[in-house]
Amino acid sequence: MARTTEGAEACGEGAGERQTPSPDELPRFRRERRIAVLRRAERVLARPGFLGTLRERLALLDGVQDLYDLDEPVDMYGTGVVEALEERVAGLLGTEAAAFFPTGTMAQQVALRCWAGRTGSPTVALHPLAHPEVHERKAFSEVGGLRPVHITREPRLPTADEVRGFEEPFGALMLELPLRDAGFVLPSFEELAEVVQAAHERDAVVHFDGARLWETTVHFGRPLNEIADLADSVYVSFYKSLDGYGGAALAGPGTLVEEAKAWRHRYGGMVFQQFPTALAALAGLERHLPRLPEYVRHARVVAAALREGFAVAGLPWTRVHPAEPHTHDFRLWLPYDADVLTEAALRQGEETGTLLFANPWQHGGPGLAFTEVCVRADGLAWTADDVRAAVTEFVARLPEAGDLGGPRPPG
C-alpha cells in the first residue's frame, strides 16, 4: 500500500495558510489544530461536549424544565436543585446520602481526610497510576496531610492477596474504577468483592474513585447500587461520562456525608450558586446515563474492527487494550512515534472529513505510542466495515515502517 510521507504540521483551510510553529508553540498549535479538525469532521467516534462553543454548551440546559421546576427559588449554598441532585445520586447508588462538590479532587480529599480521622490512620493505599497520584500535584500529601502507599505497580487494580500481604498498615484503600491510566481497566466483580473483603479484614475502609463508575455496569454485570454497595464511600463525576459542566458527588453513610459537608465549606467548596452545574448534571443522568451500556457494547465492536483493520493493513505490531474493552474507552498502541501518528490522524480528518483518532497520541517508548479511543453517541453510527475502511485511510497516511528507522516492538 502506498503511503505518503508529508509530515509538516499544518493549520488553516488551505495549503497557503500552512506554517511551521516554533518548538515552544508546538503543543498549543497541535491542540488547537486537533480541536479545529474535530469540530469540522463529519464523522467521529465521539464528539466531547466540553470542546463546544459557549452557545453549544448553554444548549445543554434546553429542556431541563422537564427535570426540575424552574419556578422554584434559586439555590444558595447548596439548597434547592443541588439538594435534589444529591438525593438523585444517593438513590442511584443506594447510599444513605450524597454531597455535591465543585470538583472531584476536593471530594476525594475530603472523603479520605474524614476516613483518616475515623480510622486513626492518615495512610491511604492506592495505585501509583490513580488520578490523585498522577494528576493532582500531590494534593493528598500537600493539602490533605495524607500519606499515599502503593500496594502494586502492575497496570491493574490490586488483588486480594496483595492487599492481605501488604507489609504496612493503612487506614483506607482507594480503588479507581476504571483505572484510566492503565487503559480503563477493571477487575471482575468477584475479584473486586474479594479485594474489598481483604481490606476490611485489615480494618481498613474502602473508597471508590468512581469518576467513571457510571459506565462499569456492563463489565461487572451488576446495577450501580450493587457495585457501590461494596465500598464504604464512593465519588462520582458529572462531566466525564455524563457531559455536564463539571461537579462531583461524594456518596456514603449519612454521618460521613454530613462531616464531608463541613470540610467542603473549609476547603472553599461551598459555592454561592451552582444551579447551572446541578441542572446539567441532572440532564446528564437523564439523557446520557441510560445510553452508557450501549456505548460500552459498541466500543467492543469498534475495538475488534480496529484489530482486524490494522492486521489487514500489515502493520508489524498493534495492540488494543483491553482486548475487549471494559468501558466505552480503551487504548490503542501502534509502533510509530507519537508525532507521526498525530500528523496522520489530523491529515485524515482534514482531507476526508473522517477523524478516526480524535484524542492525542502519547509517547509510550522508542518508536511506540498510544491513544485513548472513546466511543460515544456519534460512534454508534459506525459499522465494523466503516471502522476498517477508516483504518485503511489512516494507514495510507503513515510512512513505510522502513522509513522510520530503529527497532520495531516485538509481535
Contacts in CASP RR format, 6 or more apart in sequence:
PFRMAT RR
TARGET T0000
AUTHOR 0000-0000-0000
METHOD contacts of the structure
MODEL  1
MARTTEGAEACGEGAGERQTPSPDELPRFRRERRIAVLRRAERVLARPGF
LGTLRERLALLDGVQDLYDLDEPVDMYGTGVVEALEERVAGLLGTEAAAF
FPTGTMAQQVALRCWAGRTGSPTVALHPLAHPEVHERKAFSEVGGLRPVH
ITREPRLPTADEVRGFEEPFGALMLELPLRDAGFVLPSFEELAEVVQAAH
ERDAVVHFDGARLWETTVHFGRPLNEIADLADSVYVSFYKSLDGYGGAAL
AGPGTLVEEAKAWRHRYGGMVFQQFPTALAALAGLERHLPRLPEYVRHAR
VVAAALREGFAVAGLPWTRVHPAEPHTHDFRLWLPYDADVLTEAALRQGE
ETGTLLFANPWQHGGPGLAFTEVCVRADGLAWTADDVRAAVTEFVARLPE
AGDLGGPRPPG
1 313 0 8 1.000
1 392 0 8 1.000
1 395 0 8 1.000
1 396 0 8 1.000
2 396 0 8 1.000
3 395 0 8 1.000
3 396 0 8 1.000
3 397 0 8 1.000
3 398 0 8 1.000
3 399 0 8 1.000
3 400 0 8 1.000
4 347 0 8 1.000
4 396 0 8 1.000
4 397 0 8 1.000
5 399 0 8 1.000
5 403 0 8 1.000
6 343 0 8 1.000
6 347 0 8 1.000
7 340 0 8 1.000
7 343 0 8 1.000
7 347 0 8 1.000
8 18 0 8 1.000
8 20 0 8 1.000
9 20 0 8 1.000
9 21 0 8 1.000
9 26 0 8 1.000
9 29 0 8 1.000
9 30 0 8 1.000
9 33 0 8 1.000
9 343 0 8 1.000
10 18 0 8 1.000
10 33 0 8 1.000
10 346 0 8 1.000
10 347 0 8 1.000
10 350 0 8 1.000
11 17 0 8 1.000
11 18 0 8 1.000
11 19 0 8 1.000
11 29 0 8 1.000
11 32 0 8 1.000
11 33 0 8 1.000
11 36 0 8 1.000
12 18 0 8 1.000
12 33 0 8 1.000
12 36 0 8 1.000
21 29 0 8 1.000
30 342 0 8 1.000
30 360 0 8 1.000
31 360 0 8 1.000
33 346 0 8 1.000
34 342 0 8 1.000
34 346 0 8 1.000
34 358 0 8 1.000
34 360 0 8 1.000
35 51 0 8 1.000
37 346 0 8 1.000
37 349 0 8 1.000
37 350 0 8 1.000
37 355 0 8 1.000
38 44 0 8 1.000
38 47 0 8 1.000
38 51 0 8 1.000
38 355 0 8 1.000
38 358 0 8 1.000
39 51 0 8 1.000
39 52 0 8 1.000
40 349 0 8 1.000
40 350 0 8 1.000
40 353 0 8 1.000
41 349 0 8 1.000
41 353 0 8 1.000
41 354 0 8 1.000
41 355 0 8 1.000
41 358 0 8 1.000
42 353 0 8 1.000
42 354 0 8 1.000
43 353 0 8 1.000
43 354 0 8 1.000
43 355 0 8 1.000
43 378 0 8 1.000
43 381 0 8 1.000
43 382 0 8 1.000
43 386 0 8 1.000
43 390 0 8 1.000
44 354 0 8 1.000
44 355 0 8 1.000
44 358 0 8 1.000
44 378 0 8 1.000
44 379 0 8 1.000
45 302 0 8 1.000
45 356 0 8 1.000
45 358 0 8 1.000
45 373 0 8 1.000
45 374 0 8 1.000
45 375 0 8 1.000
45 376 0 8 1.000
45 378 0 8 1.000
45 379 0 8 1.000
45 382 0 8 1.000
46 358 0 8 1.000
46 374 0 8 1.000
46 375 0 8 1.000
46 376 0 8 1.000
46 377 0 8 1.000
46 378 0 8 1.000
46 379 0 8 1.000
47 358 0 8 1.000
47 376 0 8 1.000
47 378 0 8 1.000
48 243 0 8 1.000
48 374 0 8 1.000
48 376 0 8 1.000
49 56 0 8 1.000
49 57 0 8 1.000
49 243 0 8 1.000
50 57 0 8 1.000
50 239 0 8 1.000
50 243 0 8 1.000
50 244 0 8 1.000
57 245 0 8 1.000
60 243 0 8 1.000
60 244 0 8 1.000
60 245 0 8 1.000
60 280 0 8 1.000
60 283 0 8 1.000
61 276 0 8 1.000
61 279 0 8 1.000
61 280 0 8 1.000
61 283 0 8 1.000
63 283 0 8 1.000
64 70 0 8 1.000
64 279 0 8 1.000
64 282 0 8 1.000
64 283 0 8 1.000
67 279 0 8 1.000
67 282 0 8 1.000
67 283 0 8 1.000
67 286 0 8 1.000
68 81 0 8 1.000
68 84 0 8 1.000
68 279 0 8 1.000
68 282 0 8 1.000
72 80 0 8 1.000
72 81 0 8 1.000
73 79 0 8 1.000
73 80 0 8 1.000
74 273 0 8 1.000
74 275 0 8 1.000
75 81 0 8 1.000
75 82 0 8 1.000
75 83 0 8 1.000
75 273 0 8 1.000
75 274 0 8 1.000
75 275 0 8 1.000
75 278 0 8 1.000
76 272 0 8 1.000
76 273 0 8 1.000
77 270 0 8 1.000
77 271 0 8 1.000
77 272 0 8 1.000
78 100 0 8 1.000
78 270 0 8 1.000
78 271 0 8 1.000
78 274 0 8 1.000
81 275 0 8 1.000
81 278 0 8 1.000
81 279 0 8 1.000
81 282 0 8 1.000
82 100 0 8 1.000
82 274 0 8 1.000
82 275 0 8 1.000
82 278 0 8 1.000
84 278 0 8 1.000
84 282 0 8 1.000
85 100 0 8 1.000
85 249 0 8 1.000
85 278 0 8 1.000
85 281 0 8 1.000
85 282 0 8 1.000
86 97 0 8 1.000
86 98 0 8 1.000
86 99 0 8 1.000
86 100 0 8 1.000
86 249 0 8 1.000
87 98 0 8 1.000
88 282 0 8 1.000
88 285 0 8 1.000
89 98 0 8 1.000
89 236 0 8 1.000
89 249 0 8 1.000
89 251 0 8 1.000
89 285 0 8 1.000
90 96 0 8 1.000
90 97 0 8 1.000
90 98 0 8 1.000
90 251 0 8 1.000
90 252 0 8 1.000
91 225 0 8 1.000
92 224 0 8 1.000
92 225 0 8 1.000
92 285 0 8 1.000
93 224 0 8 1.000
93 225 0 8 1.000
93 228 0 8 1.000
93 234 0 8 1.000
93 236 0 8 1.000
93 251 0 8 1.000
93 252 0 8 1.000
94 224 0 8 1.000
94 225 0 8 1.000
94 228 0 8 1.000
94 229 0 8 1.000
94 251 0 8 1.000
95 228 0 8 1.000
95 234 0 8 1.000
95 251 0 8 1.000
95 252 0 8 1.000
95 253 0 8 1.000
95 254 0 8 1.000
96 252 0 8 1.000
96 253 0 8 1.000
96 254 0 8 1.000
96 257 0 8 1.000
97 251 0 8 1.000
97 252 0 8 1.000
97 253 0 8 1.000
97 254 0 8 1.000
97 257 0 8 1.000
97 258 0 8 1.000
98 249 0 8 1.000
98 250 0 8 1.000
98 251 0 8 1.000
98 252 0 8 1.000
98 257 0 8 1.000
99 107 0 8 1.000
99 249 0 8 1.000
99 250 0 8 1.000
99 251 0 8 1.000
99 257 0 8 1.000
99 260 0 8 1.000
99 261 0 8 1.000
99 264 0 8 1.000
100 247 0 8 1.000
100 248 0 8 1.000
100 249 0 8 1.000
100 274 0 8 1.000
100 278 0 8 1.000
101 107 0 8 1.000
101 110 0 8 1.000
101 247 0 8 1.000
101 248 0 8 1.000
101 249 0 8 1.000
101 250 0 8 1.000
101 264 0 8 1.000
101 269 0 8 1.000
102 246 0 8 1.000
102 247 0 8 1.000
102 248 0 8 1.000
102 269 0 8 1.000
102 271 0 8 1.000
102 274 0 8 1.000
102 277 0 8 1.000
103 246 0 8 1.000
103 247 0 8 1.000
103 248 0 8 1.000
104 211 0 8 1.000
104 235 0 8 1.000
104 237 0 8 1.000
104 247 0 8 1.000
104 248 0 8 1.000
105 132 0 8 1.000
105 136 0 8 1.000
105 139 0 8 1.000
106 248 0 8 1.000
106 264 0 8 1.000
106 267 0 8 1.000
106 268 0 8 1.000
106 269 0 8 1.000
107 235 0 8 1.000
107 248 0 8 1.000
107 249 0 8 1.000
107 250 0 8 1.000
107 260 0 8 1.000
108 132 0 8 1.000
108 174 0 8 1.000
108 207 0 8 1.000
108 209 0 8 1.000
108 235 0 8 1.000
108 250 0 8 1.000
109 132 0 8 1.000
109 139 0 8 1.000
109 140 0 8 1.000
109 143 0 8 1.000
109 144 0 8 1.000
109 146 0 8 1.000
109 267 0 8 1.000
110 250 0 8 1.000
110 260 0 8 1.000
110 263 0 8 1.000
110 264 0 8 1.000
110 267 0 8 1.000
111 207 0 8 1.000
111 233 0 8 1.000
111 235 0 8 1.000
111 250 0 8 1.000
111 256 0 8 1.000
111 260 0 8 1.000
112 124 0 8 1.000
112 140 0 8 1.000
112 144 0 8 1.000
112 146 0 8 1.000
112 172 0 8 1.000
112 174 0 8 1.000
112 207 0 8 1.000
113 144 0 8 1.000
113 145 0 8 1.000
113 146 0 8 1.000
113 263 0 8 1.000
114 256 0 8 1.000
114 259 0 8 1.000
114 260 0 8 1.000
114 263 0 8 1.000
115 171 0 8 1.000
115 172 0 8 1.000
115 205 0 8 1.000
115 207 0 8 1.000
115 232 0 8 1.000
115 233 0 8 1.000
115 256 0 8 1.000
116 122 0 8 1.000
116 124 0 8 1.000
116 146 0 8 1.000
116 171 0 8 1.000
116 172 0 8 1.000
118 205 0 8 1.000
118 256 0 8 1.000
119 171 0 8 1.000
119 172 0 8 1.000
119 203 0 8 1.000
119 204 0 8 1.000
119 205 0 8 1.000
120 171 0 8 1.000
121 169 0 8 1.000
121 170 0 8 1.000
121 171 0 8 1.000
121 172 0 8 1.000
122 145 0 8 1.000
122 146 0 8 1.000
122 147 0 8 1.000
123 146 0 8 1.000
123 147 0 8 1.000
123 148 0 8 1.000
123 149 0 8 1.000
123 168 0 8 1.000
123 169 0 8 1.000
123 170 0 8 1.000
123 171 0 8 1.000
123 172 0 8 1.000
124 140 0 8 1.000
124 146 0 8 1.000
124 147 0 8 1.000
124 148 0 8 1.000
124 149 0 8 1.000
124 170 0 8 1.000
124 171 0 8 1.000
124 172 0 8 1.000
124 173 0 8 1.000
124 174 0 8 1.000
125 148 0 8 1.000
125 149 0 8 1.000
125 150 0 8 1.000
125 151 0 8 1.000
125 158 0 8 1.000
125 163 0 8 1.000
125 166 0 8 1.000
125 170 0 8 1.000
125 171 0 8 1.000
125 172 0 8 1.000
125 173 0 8 1.000
125 174 0 8 1.000
125 199 0 8 1.000
125 204 0 8 1.000
126 132 0 8 1.000
126 133 0 8 1.000
126 148 0 8 1.000
126 149 0 8 1.000
126 150 0 8 1.000
126 173 0 8 1.000
126 174 0 8 1.000
126 175 0 8 1.000
126 176 0 8 1.000
127 133 0 8 1.000
127 150 0 8 1.000
127 151 0 8 1.000
127 152 0 8 1.000
127 157 0 8 1.000
127 158 0 8 1.000
127 175 0 8 1.000
127 176 0 8 1.000
127 179 0 8 1.000
127 182 0 8 1.000
128 134 0 8 1.000
128 150 0 8 1.000
128 153 0 8 1.000
129 155 0 8 1.000
129 176 0 8 1.000
129 179 0 8 1.000
129 180 0 8 1.000
129 181 0 8 1.000
129 182 0 8 1.000
130 174 0 8 1.000
130 176 0 8 1.000
130 179 0 8 1.000
130 181 0 8 1.000
130 209 0 8 1.000
131 176 0 8 1.000
131 180 0 8 1.000
131 181 0 8 1.000
131 209 0 8 1.000
131 211 0 8 1.000
132 139 0 8 1.000
132 140 0 8 1.000
132 148 0 8 1.000
132 174 0 8 1.000
132 209 0 8 1.000
133 140 0 8 1.000
133 148 0 8 1.000
134 181 0 8 1.000
140 146 0 8 1.000
140 147 0 8 1.000
140 148 0 8 1.000
141 147 0 8 1.000
141 148 0 8 1.000
149 166 0 8 1.000
149 168 0 8 1.000
149 170 0 8 1.000
151 158 0 8 1.000
151 162 0 8 1.000
151 163 0 8 1.000
151 166 0 8 1.000
151 173 0 8 1.000
152 158 0 8 1.000
152 159 0 8 1.000
152 162 0 8 1.000
155 179 0 8 1.000
155 182 0 8 1.000
155 183 0 8 1.000
155 185 0 8 1.000
156 179 0 8 1.000
156 182 0 8 1.000
156 185 0 8 1.000
156 187 0 8 1.000
157 175 0 8 1.000
157 176 0 8 1.000
157 177 0 8 1.000
157 179 0 8 1.000
157 185 0 8 1.000
157 186 0 8 1.000
157 187 0 8 1.000
157 191 0 8 1.000
157 192 0 8 1.000
157 195 0 8 1.000
158 175 0 8 1.000
158 195 0 8 1.000
159 191 0 8 1.000
159 194 0 8 1.000
159 195 0 8 1.000
160 191 0 8 1.000
160 194 0 8 1.000
160 195 0 8 1.000
160 197 0 8 1.000
160 198 0 8 1.000
161 198 0 8 1.000
163 173 0 8 1.000
163 195 0 8 1.000
163 198 0 8 1.000
163 199 0 8 1.000
163 202 0 8 1.000
164 198 0 8 1.000
164 201 0 8 1.000
164 202 0 8 1.000
169 202 0 8 1.000
169 204 0 8 1.000
170 202 0 8 1.000
170 204 0 8 1.000
171 203 0 8 1.000
171 204 0 8 1.000
171 205 0 8 1.000
172 204 0 8 1.000
172 205 0 8 1.000
172 206 0 8 1.000
172 207 0 8 1.000
173 195 0 8 1.000
173 196 0 8 1.000
173 199 0 8 1.000
173 204 0 8 1.000
173 205 0 8 1.000
173 206 0 8 1.000
173 207 0 8 1.000
174 206 0 8 1.000
174 207 0 8 1.000
174 208 0 8 1.000
174 209 0 8 1.000
175 192 0 8 1.000
175 195 0 8 1.000
175 206 0 8 1.000
175 207 0 8 1.000
175 208 0 8 1.000
175 209 0 8 1.000
175 231 0 8 1.000
176 209 0 8 1.000
176 210 0 8 1.000
176 211 0 8 1.000
177 186 0 8 1.000
177 192 0 8 1.000
177 208 0 8 1.000
177 209 0 8 1.000
177 210 0 8 1.000
177 212 0 8 1.000
177 213 0 8 1.000
177 216 0 8 1.000
177 227 0 8 1.000
178 184 0 8 1.000
178 185 0 8 1.000
178 186 0 8 1.000
178 212 0 8 1.000
178 215 0 8 1.000
178 216 0 8 1.000
178 326 0 8 1.000
178 327 0 8 1.000
178 329 0 8 1.000
179 185 0 8 1.000
179 186 0 8 1.000
180 211 0 8 1.000
180 212 0 8 1.000
180 329 0 8 1.000
183 321 0 8 1.000
183 322 0 8 1.000
183 329 0 8 1.000
183 330 0 8 1.000
183 331 0 8 1.000
183 372 0 8 1.000
184 212 0 8 1.000
184 322 0 8 1.000
184 325 0 8 1.000
184 326 0 8 1.000
184 327 0 8 1.000
184 329 0 8 1.000
184 330 0 8 1.000
184 331 0 8 1.000
184 372 0 8 1.000
185 322 0 8 1.000
185 326 0 8 1.000
186 192 0 8 1.000
186 216 0 8 1.000
186 219 0 8 1.000
186 220 0 8 1.000
186 326 0 8 1.000
186 327 0 8 1.000
187 195 0 8 1.000
188 220 0 8 1.000
189 220 0 8 1.000
189 221 0 8 1.000
189 222 0 8 1.000
189 227 0 8 1.000
192 220 0 8 1.000
192 227 0 8 1.000
192 230 0 8 1.000
193 230 0 8 1.000
195 206 0 8 1.000
196 206 0 8 1.000
196 230 0 8 1.000
196 231 0 8 1.000
199 205 0 8 1.000
199 206 0 8 1.000
200 206 0 8 1.000
205 232 0 8 1.000
205 233 0 8 1.000
206 230 0 8 1.000
206 231 0 8 1.000
206 232 0 8 1.000
207 231 0 8 1.000
207 232 0 8 1.000
207 233 0 8 1.000
207 234 0 8 1.000
207 235 0 8 1.000
208 228 0 8 1.000
208 230 0 8 1.000
208 231 0 8 1.000
208 233 0 8 1.000
208 234 0 8 1.000
208 235 0 8 1.000
209 235 0 8 1.000
210 234 0 8 1.000
210 235 0 8 1.000
210 236 0 8 1.000
210 237 0 8 1.000
211 235 0 8 1.000
211 236 0 8 1.000
211 237 0 8 1.000
211 240 0 8 1.000
211 248 0 8 1.000
212 237 0 8 1.000
212 240 0 8 1.000
212 241 0 8 1.000
212 327 0 8 1.000
212 329 0 8 1.000
213 224 0 8 1.000
213 227 0 8 1.000
213 228 0 8 1.000
213 234 0 8 1.000
213 236 0 8 1.000
214 224 0 8 1.000
214 236 0 8 1.000
214 241 0 8 1.000
214 242 0 8 1.000
214 289 0 8 1.000
214 292 0 8 1.000
215 241 0 8 1.000
215 292 0 8 1.000
215 295 0 8 1.000
215 296 0 8 1.000
215 327 0 8 1.000
215 328 0 8 1.000
215 329 0 8 1.000
216 227 0 8 1.000
216 326 0 8 1.000
216 327 0 8 1.000
217 223 0 8 1.000
217 224 0 8 1.000
217 227 0 8 1.000
217 292 0 8 1.000
217 293 0 8 1.000
218 293 0 8 1.000
218 296 0 8 1.000
218 297 0 8 1.000
218 327 0 8 1.000
219 296 0 8 1.000
219 326 0 8 1.000
219 327 0 8 1.000
220 227 0 8 1.000
228 234 0 8 1.000
228 251 0 8 1.000
232 252 0 8 1.000
232 253 0 8 1.000
232 256 0 8 1.000
233 250 0 8 1.000
233 251 0 8 1.000
233 252 0 8 1.000
233 253 0 8 1.000
233 256 0 8 1.000
234 250 0 8 1.000
234 251 0 8 1.000
234 252 0 8 1.000
235 248 0 8 1.000
235 249 0 8 1.000
235 250 0 8 1.000
235 251 0 8 1.000
236 248 0 8 1.000
236 249 0 8 1.000
236 251 0 8 1.000
237 246 0 8 1.000
237 247 0 8 1.000
237 248 0 8 1.000
238 244 0 8 1.000
238 245 0 8 1.000
238 246 0 8 1.000
238 247 0 8 1.000
238 248 0 8 1.000
238 249 0 8 1.000
238 277 0 8 1.000
238 280 0 8 1.000
238 281 0 8 1.000
238 284 0 8 1.000
239 245 0 8 1.000
239 246 0 8 1.000
239 247 0 8 1.000
241 288 0 8 1.000
241 289 0 8 1.000
241 292 0 8 1.000
242 281 0 8 1.000
242 284 0 8 1.000
242 285 0 8 1.000
242 288 0 8 1.000
242 289 0 8 1.000
243 284 0 8 1.000
243 288 0 8 1.000
244 277 0 8 1.000
244 280 0 8 1.000
244 281 0 8 1.000
244 283 0 8 1.000
244 284 0 8 1.000
245 276 0 8 1.000
245 277 0 8 1.000
245 280 0 8 1.000
245 281 0 8 1.000
246 277 0 8 1.000
246 280 0 8 1.000
246 281 0 8 1.000
247 277 0 8 1.000
247 281 0 8 1.000
250 257 0 8 1.000
250 260 0 8 1.000
251 257 0 8 1.000
264 270 0 8 1.000
291 377 0 8 1.000
292 328 0 8 1.000
294 380 0 8 1.000
295 328 0 8 1.000
295 375 0 8 1.000
295 376 0 8 1.000
295 377 0 8 1.000
295 380 0 8 1.000
296 325 0 8 1.000
296 327 0 8 1.000
296 328 0 8 1.000
298 328 0 8 1.000
298 375 0 8 1.000
298 379 0 8 1.000
298 380 0 8 1.000
298 382 0 8 1.000
299 325 0 8 1.000
299 327 0 8 1.000
299 328 0 8 1.000
299 329 0 8 1.000
299 330 0 8 1.000
299 373 0 8 1.000
299 375 0 8 1.000
300 324 0 8 1.000
300 325 0 8 1.000
301 384 0 8 1.000
301 387 0 8 1.000
302 373 0 8 1.000
302 375 0 8 1.000
302 379 0 8 1.000
302 382 0 8 1.000
302 384 0 8 1.000
302 387 0 8 1.000
303 320 0 8 1.000
303 323 0 8 1.000
303 324 0 8 1.000
303 325 0 8 1.000
303 330 0 8 1.000
303 373 0 8 1.000
304 384 0 8 1.000
305 384 0 8 1.000
305 385 0 8 1.000
305 387 0 8 1.000
305 388 0 8 1.000
305 391 0 8 1.000
306 318 0 8 1.000
306 320 0 8 1.000
306 332 0 8 1.000
306 373 0 8 1.000
306 387 0 8 1.000
306 391 0 8 1.000
307 318 0 8 1.000
307 320 0 8 1.000
307 323 0 8 1.000
308 384 0 8 1.000
308 388 0 8 1.000
309 387 0 8 1.000
309 388 0 8 1.000
309 391 0 8 1.000
309 392 0 8 1.000
310 318 0 8 1.000
310 334 0 8 1.000
310 391 0 8 1.000
310 395 0 8 1.000
311 318 0 8 1.000
312 388 0 8 1.000
312 391 0 8 1.000
312 392 0 8 1.000
313 391 0 8 1.000
313 392 0 8 1.000
313 395 0 8 1.000
314 395 0 8 1.000
315 334 0 8 1.000
315 335 0 8 1.000
315 395 0 8 1.000
315 401 0 8 1.000
316 335 0 8 1.000
316 401 0 8 1.000
316 408 0 8 1.000
316 409 0 8 1.000
316 411 0 8 1.000
317 334 0 8 1.000
317 335 0 8 1.000
317 408 0 8 1.000
317 409 0 8 1.000
317 410 0 8 1.000
317 411 0 8 1.000
318 332 0 8 1.000
318 333 0 8 1.000
318 334 0 8 1.000
318 335 0 8 1.000
319 332 0 8 1.000
319 333 0 8 1.000
320 330 0 8 1.000
320 331 0 8 1.000
320 332 0 8 1.000
320 333 0 8 1.000
321 330 0 8 1.000
321 331 0 8 1.000
321 332 0 8 1.000
321 333 0 8 1.000
322 330 0 8 1.000
328 374 0 8 1.000
328 375 0 8 1.000
328 376 0 8 1.000
329 372 0 8 1.000
329 373 0 8 1.000
329 374 0 8 1.000
329 375 0 8 1.000
330 372 0 8 1.000
330 373 0 8 1.000
331 370 0 8 1.000
331 371 0 8 1.000
331 372 0 8 1.000
331 373 0 8 1.000
332 357 0 8 1.000
332 370 0 8 1.000
332 371 0 8 1.000
332 373 0 8 1.000
333 364 0 8 1.000
333 368 0 8 1.000
333 369 0 8 1.000
333 370 0 8 1.000
334 341 0 8 1.000
334 368 0 8 1.000
334 369 0 8 1.000
334 370 0 8 1.000
335 367 0 8 1.000
335 368 0 8 1.000
335 401 0 8 1.000
335 408 0 8 1.000
335 409 0 8 1.000
336 367 0 8 1.000
336 368 0 8 1.000
336 369 0 8 1.000
336 398 0 8 1.000
336 399 0 8 1.000
336 404 0 8 1.000
337 363 0 8 1.000
337 367 0 8 1.000
337 369 0 8 1.000
337 404 0 8 1.000
338 360 0 8 1.000
338 361 0 8 1.000
338 362 0 8 1.000
338 363 0 8 1.000
338 364 0 8 1.000
338 369 0 8 1.000
339 361 0 8 1.000
340 369 0 8 1.000
340 398 0 8 1.000
340 399 0 8 1.000
340 404 0 8 1.000
341 357 0 8 1.000
341 361 0 8 1.000
341 369 0 8 1.000
341 371 0 8 1.000
341 398 0 8 1.000
342 360 0 8 1.000
342 361 0 8 1.000
343 397 0 8 1.000
344 394 0 8 1.000
344 397 0 8 1.000
344 398 0 8 1.000
345 355 0 8 1.000
345 356 0 8 1.000
345 357 0 8 1.000
345 358 0 8 1.000
345 361 0 8 1.000
345 371 0 8 1.000
345 394 0 8 1.000
347 397 0 8 1.000
348 354 0 8 1.000
348 355 0 8 1.000
348 356 0 8 1.000
348 390 0 8 1.000
348 393 0 8 1.000
348 394 0 8 1.000
348 397 0 8 1.000
349 355 0 8 1.000
349 356 0 8 1.000
352 393 0 8 1.000
354 390 0 8 1.000
354 393 0 8 1.000
356 387 0 8 1.000
356 390 0 8 1.000
356 391 0 8 1.000
356 393 0 8 1.000
356 394 0 8 1.000
357 371 0 8 1.000
357 373 0 8 1.000
357 394 0 8 1.000
358 374 0 8 1.000
359 371 0 8 1.000
359 372 0 8 1.000
359 373 0 8 1.000
359 374 0 8 1.000
360 371 0 8 1.000
361 369 0 8 1.000
361 370 0 8 1.000
361 371 0 8 1.000
362 369 0 8 1.000
362 370 0 8 1.000
362 371 0 8 1.000
363 369 0 8 1.000
364 370 0 8 1.000
366 406 0 8 1.000
366 407 0 8 1.000
367 404 0 8 1.000
367 406 0 8 1.000
367 408 0 8 1.000
367 409 0 8 1.000
368 409 0 8 1.000
382 390 0 8 1.000
401 408 0 8 1.000
END
